[in-house]
Each structure stands twice: as C-alpha cells, then as structure tokens.
C-alpha cells in the first residue's frame, strides 16, 4: 500500500469540487507525488503530509495528504493510520480550496507547521486524533 | 509477517513414565516440579507475549534475549504495564512533541500484538467520526506515559485484523469510557461476538482463513474468489504439525526460567526499598 499513481483518495474538506466528486462516486486519484525519492526517475510513495497532484472531475489539482492508510510493516509508533487515504485540495495559488476539514487529522501533521502553505491547511482542522 | 492467526495448539495429555523397577526415582521428580511452580503463572505466554522467544527457531539468541529482558524489566519498574489481551479495550496516554506539554490519549480495542522482546508492539483500533483509525504503539517506547486496560476480555481469535472489513459498530468505542474492574481470581471472560463483515472487496480473503470471530463469510464472498478456491493452497493441516509447533512456540522450561528471573528481579527491587511495583501478576490467578 501507500499512495502512488492511480491510488483512489477521499477529499475531506468542504470544497464544492470535493463534494461533487464524493456524490458522483468518482473518487479523485493520485497522478504525481511532489517529493524526491531515493531513486532518481522513480516516483516515491506519498506519506502523511506530502503534496500530491490528483485528477478530480477532469481537472488536475494539487492536494495535501492528511490521512494515509499504511501497511502494518511500515507503521510508526503513535502515528494514527486511517482506513482511507484522505486529502485536502489546494487551488492554483496553493491555498486550501475549502474552508473546513471535516475529518479528524493526525497530530503528526503539526510537525509541518513551519511550511506557509501547510499551516493554512492546519488552520482549517477542528479535531486531531 | 503476521503470525498464523487461528492456529490451534493441539494439547496432548502430559505423560508420566512410570518405572516399576525404580519407583523411588520417579516419585520425587514430580514433587520437586510442583514445588518449583509455586507462584508462577500458567497463562504466561498469553499475558507476556513480549517475554517469549522468537518464533523463528534460528533467530533465537540467548544473550540478546537476556539483555533485552533486563531493559524490559527496568522499564516495567518505571511504568505500570497492565495485563491486556487481543480483544481488550485499552487506553494509551503518550506525550506528543507536536502537542507541546499536552498529552495524547487514544482509546481502542487491541487488534494485534506482534514481535518479541523490546520491539513488542500492539495496535489499537477505534472509529472516530465514521473513520476507522488504527494506532500502533511500541510497548517499550519511552514516550508512553500510561497504559490502562478499560475492559479486560478476550475474543475468539488472537488476531482481530478483520475488524478493518467489519461494520464500523464493532470497532466503535467511547473515549470517555469508564474502566471496568476485573474481579481478581476469576478467569478472563471471552467475548464470543461474531462480527459481520461489509460487502467485498475485502483486504484479505477472510472466507478461506479460519477465523472463529467472523459470521459466515462464505455467502458474502464474491463468485470470483469462490471459483478460485480449488486453486488455493490451504494449509489447514499445519496445526497438526507438532514439531513445527514446538519450534515456533515457547517451552515450559523457558517460561519457568523467565518467570523466576522476573520474581528475583522484583524481590531485589522490593528489598532495596525503591518501589512496591509488581511485575509478574495475573488477573486470573490472583491470590
């Protein structure tokens, strides 16, 4: 497991685009991970807090992973693992598309507070696991 | 890898070889073992899976186990690690560097206990706002501040991974749950609930794995996998392999050795007047 190309994801913010994808049942899927992997020219798996590119309703959107389903062998002490992969969509400027996160998110994400873009996502969260 | 889940241990009656020519020789040996076993816990491997040896025979290393055991005992002198089983409801309070001075508390059903020694880990599962959440904890991680057993009970299986595919009501527990005291000296209750699974796709082929805690997986399974059953390698007979069982399981000698070591350690620490904490204890065989 891990988030890679074609992994289906669930949008957990209240943006219209995310809700539309949820109601139509056509879930967004990952098409790129913005991260340098260990091997050059090989895309790594996205983890908690990584930025990815998703295909949603015929559009390409950037998104942050705020909940990841991880294989039992790759879990870390005290880091919650959700059954579904949860994302928060971003607009072209890199600001969150919605204005509220509807699911509890792991406290591990608070480690990314230093990033300007990610702190905007954290500001929308109302519950931490 | 997970250990084989519903592996039933075939219990043979213990045989005592009587020697008619020398009855005096056979008799005292039995007496001494009985005396030796005083204060020891019969269900030791279940309560202390972290003190067992590796299930991989050639990975067993007496020196490594000894060193790890010393560290584990030291840690158990600092934190009270209660008795809990797969199926018990457990609350873990840990410190989180991201929360600053605040503590992080998670409540859930223990679905898995894996690995031996210092690396022993357990996984808690709960459903928060309709999202299934699992948290793996290393038992001996120093960030853990407190472990509480809110409800001490067992389930029909020693691995509840299938709760991922079960309906959410089977893994929903209140975070403000009151701890239920277990009356000392009574056997651990077994919750014989059989869970209902969601419709496929499942994370694993539960219909061919022999879990007792799932209600009728065969009717729910998809025709695709039913058709494939005759091609599937089913290793049901492995539970009758007594030699394999001996190699992966723990021996009575080792259990007694470890328990005596724990008792000795406890006694030394109590004599030094540092602590009154008891390490070796069991709710079922409490005096």
Interface residues (C-beta under 8 A of the other chain):
Chain A: X67 X72 X75 X76 X77 X78 X79 X80 X81 X82 X83 X84 X86 X103 X104 X107 X108 X109 X110 X111 X127 X129
Chain B: X2 X94 X96 X97 X98 X99 X104 X106 X112 X121 X123 X128 X129 X131 X132 X133 X134 X135 X136 X137 X138 X141 X143 X164
